[in-house]
């Protein structure tokens, strides 16, 4: 009887233990089969002949506001979310200040004199941020992991935040003198105060130098606390991973989902969702509300018109009968309270 009970316990435990991310001789891999990535240089050749995308005529019209730094320290704005721009989102939850994929630099690039340039000014000075408790990095691409930004945060007068990063990235931080860092595999969990945090799989890839393709992992972050559940999906192509996440950890009160970075589709479809796929991700996650991120901040990252993602999102809402609250966009610099969803 004891042996049988032990075997049943072991079986149940093995079913609940997270499986590590697939890994082979060429590095980490995605969970589900998909077409291979197309040639980056073919895309650049196409850009050479057709021209790079230009900001909208007459200047960039994206509504932006200066973030109220005093409000970020007020108990009345907990829980809340503030869009810093691109994929950088500041969340206040359970009295913890969380920054996802912070990038404060003028360019999303390894150098300061070239590369995609910020065309909407940073809505808040780094020195005006509240004390950051947690920084969560989705992957190592330059528009999501910015060396100058994480160094500024680690050297903050109030002390370094705790950095949560994908597998393989800890060494990169330690080389820069940032030692309060932990790395996570898919489905691994940790806690911070009242928060429960889970690193989850998405379909993407990693590369930071000419020789390190897929040597570090990528993913999204789920955060639960104060009776709320949210997810930041990082960068992603569409895959069944979101149904898995929704089934395992959903439903969600709010999801931060990319709606930009999708053109040209022949090149981007494997690694970046388009707007229709972003709307499907919301449904797969069983998220009551979603906010569109990863658009409108840096010029020439991809080839869609910079003001197109919210236009297509509005079309999707009308076609599917969704309300604006169910999938919205924010002004860069805007702060909104996070409310408990009544229905999903």
C-alpha positions in Angstrom: 0.0 0.0 0.0 2.8 2.4 0.9 4.6 1.6 -2.4 1.4 2.2 -4.4 0.8 5.5 -2.5 4.3 6.6 -3.2 4.1 5.8 -6.9 0.8 7.8 -7.2 2.4 10.7 -5.3 5.5 10.6 -7.6 3.3 10.5 -10.7 1.2 13.5 -9.6 4.4 15.4 -8.7 6.0 14.6 -12.0 2.9 15.9 -13.9 3.1 19.2 -12.0 6.8 19.8 -12.4 7.6 22.3 -15.1 9.5 20.9 -18.1 12.6 22.8 -19.1 12.7 24.8 -22.3 13.7 22.6 -25.3 17.5 22.9 -25.9 19.7 21.4 -28.6 23.2 21.8 -30.0 22.1 25.1 -31.7 20.7 26.6 -28.5 17.2 27.0 -27.1 14.1 26.2 -29.3 10.5 27.1 -29.3 7.8 24.6 -28.0 5.9 24.2 -31.2 6.9 23.6 -34.8 7.0 26.6 -37.0 8.6 27.7 -40.3 12.2 28.8 -40.1 13.2 32.4 -39.9 13.7 34.1 -43.2 16.9 35.9 -44.2 17.5 39.1 -42.3 19.7 40.3 -45.2 17.0 39.6 -47.8 14.8 42.0 -45.7 17.5 44.6 -45.5 18.0 44.3 -49.3 14.2 44.9 -49.8 14.5 47.9 -47.5 17.4 49.2 -49.5 15.4 49.2 -52.8 12.0 50.2 -51.3 13.2 52.6 -48.7 12.9 52.4 -44.9 9.6 53.3 -43.2 9.2 57.0 -42.5 7.3 58.7 -39.6 3.8 59.8 -40.5 3.6 63.0 -42.6 3.5 66.1 -40.5 5.2 64.5 -37.5 4.3 61.8 -35.1 0.9 62.4 -33.6 0.8 59.7 -30.9 -0.7 61.2 -27.8 1.9 61.3 -25.1 1.9 62.8 -21.6 4.5 63.6 -19.0 4.3 61.0 -16.3 3.3 62.3 -12.9 6.2 61.1 -10.7 4.4 62.1 -7.5 1.4 60.0 -8.4 3.6 57.0 -8.8 4.5 57.2 -5.1 0.9 57.7 -3.9 -1.0 54.9 -2.3 -4.0 55.9 -4.5 -2.2 54.7 -7.6 -1.6 51.2 -6.3 -2.3 49.0 -8.2 -1.5 50.8 -11.5 0.3 50.5 -14.8 2.3 53.2 -16.6 3.4 52.8 -20.2 7.0 54.2 -20.5 7.0 53.4 -24.3 7.7 50.4 -26.6 7.6 47.3 -24.3 8.6 49.1 -21.1 5.8 49.0 -18.6 5.9 50.1 -15.0 3.4 48.2 -12.8 2.7 48.9 -9.1 1.2 45.9 -7.4 1.0 44.8 -3.8 3.2 47.8 -3.0 6.0 46.6 -5.3 7.3 48.6 -8.2 7.9 46.3 -11.3 9.6 47.4 -14.5 9.2 45.2 -17.6 11.8 45.4 -20.4 13.1 49.0 -19.5 14.7 51.0 -22.2 15.4 54.7 -21.5 18.0 55.2 -24.2 17.5 57.3 -27.3 18.3 54.4 -29.6 17.5 50.7 -29.5 20.9 49.7 -30.6 24.4 48.5 -29.4 25.8 51.9 -30.4 24.7 55.5 -29.6 25.2 56.9 -33.1 23.1 54.6 -35.2 20.1 52.3 -35.0 16.3 52.8 -34.4 15.8 56.2 -32.8 13.3 57.1 -30.1 10.9 59.6 -31.7 8.6 60.1 -28.6 10.6 61.6 -25.7 11.0 59.5 -22.6 8.0 60.6 -20.4 9.8 60.5 -17.1 13.4 61.0 -16.0 15.0 57.9 -14.6 15.8 59.8 -11.4 12.1 60.6 -10.9 11.1 56.9 -10.9 10.0 55.5 -7.6 12.3 52.9 -6.1 12.1 49.9 -8.4 11.8 46.6 -6.6 11.8 44.2 -9.6 13.0 44.3 -13.2 11.8 41.6 -15.5 13.5 41.0 -18.8 11.8 39.0 -21.5 14.8 38.4 -23.8 18.1 39.9 -24.9 17.2 41.9 -28.1 18.4 45.5 -27.9 14.9 47.0 -27.7 14.1 44.9 -24.6 17.4 44.6 -22.9 19.3 48.0 -22.8 22.6 48.0 -21.1 22.6 51.6 -20.1 19.1 51.4 -18.7 19.7 48.3 -16.5 23.0 49.8 -15.3 21.2 53.0 -14.2 18.6 51.0 -12.3 21.2 48.9 -10.6 23.1 52.0 -9.5 20.0 53.8 -8.2 20.6 55.6 -4.9 17.8 53.6 -3.2 19.6 50.4 -4.1 19.5 47.9 -7.0 16.3 46.2 -7.9 16.0 42.4 -8.1 16.5 41.4 -11.8 14.6 38.4 -13.1 16.0 37.2 -16.4 15.7 34.2 -18.8 18.1 31.3 -18.6 21.6 32.1 -19.8 21.4 35.9 -19.2 22.7 36.1 -15.7 26.4 36.0 -16.8 25.7 39.1 -19.0 24.5 41.1 -16.0 27.3 39.9 -13.7 29.9 41.0 -16.3 28.5 44.5 -15.9 28.7 44.4 -12.1 25.0 43.7 -11.6 24.9 40.8 -9.1 21.3 40.9 -7.8 20.1 38.8 -10.7 18.4 35.5 -11.0 17.6 33.4 -14.2 14.6 31.3 -14.8 13.5 28.5 -17.1 9.9 28.3 -18.5 7.3 27.7 -15.9 9.7 28.3 -13.0 8.2 30.4 -10.2 9.5 32.8 -7.5 8.0 35.2 -5.0 8.6 38.8 -4.0 6.6 39.8 -0.9 3.0 39.0 -1.7 3.6 38.5 -5.4 3.9 35.1 -7.2 5.9 35.3 -10.4 6.1 32.8 -13.2 8.3 32.8 -16.4 6.2 31.4 -19.3 7.0 30.3 -22.8 6.4 32.4 -26.0 7.5 31.9 -29.6 10.6 34.0 -30.3 14.4 33.8 -30.3 17.5 35.5 -28.9 20.6 37.1 -30.3 22.8 39.9 -29.2 26.1 39.3 -31.0 27.1 37.6 -34.3 27.7 34.3 -32.6 25.2 33.8 -29.8 21.9 33.0 -31.6 19.5 31.3 -29.1 22.1 30.8 -26.5 19.8 32.5 -23.9 16.1 31.9 -23.4 13.1 34.2 -24.0 9.6 34.3 -22.6 6.9 36.3 -20.8 6.2 37.1 -17.2 3.0 36.3 -15.2 2.6 38.3 -11.9 -0.1 37.5 -9.3 -0.9 39.6 -6.3 -3.6 41.6 -4.5 -6.2 39.3 -6.1 -5.0 40.4 -9.6 -3.3 38.4 -12.3 -1.4 40.0 -15.2 0.9 38.9 -18.0 3.6 40.7 -20.0 4.2 38.6 -23.1 7.5 40.2 -24.2 8.1 39.7 -28.0 6.3 36.8 -29.6 5.0 35.1 -32.7 1.7 33.4 -32.5 1.7 29.8 -31.1 -0.2 27.4 -28.9 1.8 28.5 -26.0 -0.9 31.1 -25.1 -3.6 28.5 -24.9 -1.3 26.6 -22.6 -0.7 29.7 -20.4 -4.4 30.5 -20.4 -5.3 27.0 -19.3 -2.5 26.7 -16.7 -2.5 30.2 -15.2 -5.5 32.1 -16.5 -7.8 33.8 -16.5 -6.0 37.1 -16.4 -7.2 40.6 -15.4 -4.9 42.3 -17.8 -2.4 41.3 -20.5 0.3 43.5 -22.1 0.5 42.2 -25.7 2.6 43.5 -28.6 0.6 45.0 -31.5 3.5 46.4 -33.5 6.6 45.1 -35.2 4.8 42.9 -37.7 5.8 44.0 -41.2 6.9 42.7 -43.6 4.9 39.6 -42.7 7.0 37.3 -44.8 9.9 38.0 -42.5 8.2 38.9 -39.2 5.4 36.3 -39.0 7.4 33.7 -37.1 8.7 36.0 -34.4 6.2 38.9 -34.1 2.4 38.8 -34.1 0.3 41.1 -36.1 -2.8 42.9 -34.6 -5.3 40.1 -35.4 -3.0 37.6 -33.8 -2.6 39.8 -30.8 -6.4 39.9 -30.4 -6.4 36.1 -30.6 -3.7 35.9 -27.9 -6.0 37.9 -25.6 -8.7 35.3 -26.1 -6.3 32.4 -25.7 -5.0 33.8 -22.4 -8.6 34.4 -21.2 -7.7 38.0 -20.4 -10.5 40.4 -19.5 -8.5 43.3 -20.7 -5.4 43.9 -22.8 -3.1 46.8 -23.5 -1.2 47.0 -26.8 2.5 47.6 -26.4 5.6 47.4 -28.7 4.7 50.1 -31.1 4.9 53.9 -31.7 8.2 54.6 -29.9 11.2 53.8 -32.1 11.4 54.6 -35.8 12.3 52.1 -38.4 12.3 49.0 -36.2 9.9 47.3 -38.7 8.1 48.3 -41.9 4.5 49.0 -41.0 3.4 52.7 -40.7 4.1 53.7 -37.1 0.5 54.9 -36.6 -1.1 51.8 -38.1 -1.3 49.3 -35.1 -4.1 51.2 -33.2 -6.0 51.8 -36.4 -6.0 48.0 -37.1 -6.8 47.3 -33.5 -10.0 49.5 -33.8 -11.0 47.6 -36.9 -10.5 44.3 -35.0 -12.7 45.5 -32.2 -15.5 46.5 -34.5 -15.3 43.2 -36.4 -15.3 41.0 -33.2 -17.7 43.2 -31.1 -15.0 44.0 -28.5 -15.2 47.1 -26.4 -12.3 49.5 -26.2 -11.8 48.5 -22.6 -11.3 44.9 -23.6 -8.2 45.7 -25.8 -7.0 49.3 -25.6 -3.9 51.4 -26.1 -2.4 53.9 -23.8 -0.6 57.2 -24.2 3.1 57.0 -23.6 3.6 58.3 -20.1 0.0 57.6 -19.1 -0.8 55.9 -15.7 -4.0 53.9 -15.2 -5.3 52.0 -12.3 -5.5 48.2 -12.7 -9.0 47.1 -11.7 -10.2 43.6 -10.9 -12.1 42.2 -13.9 -15.8 41.5 -13.2 -16.1 39.2 -16.3 -13.8 37.8 -18.9 
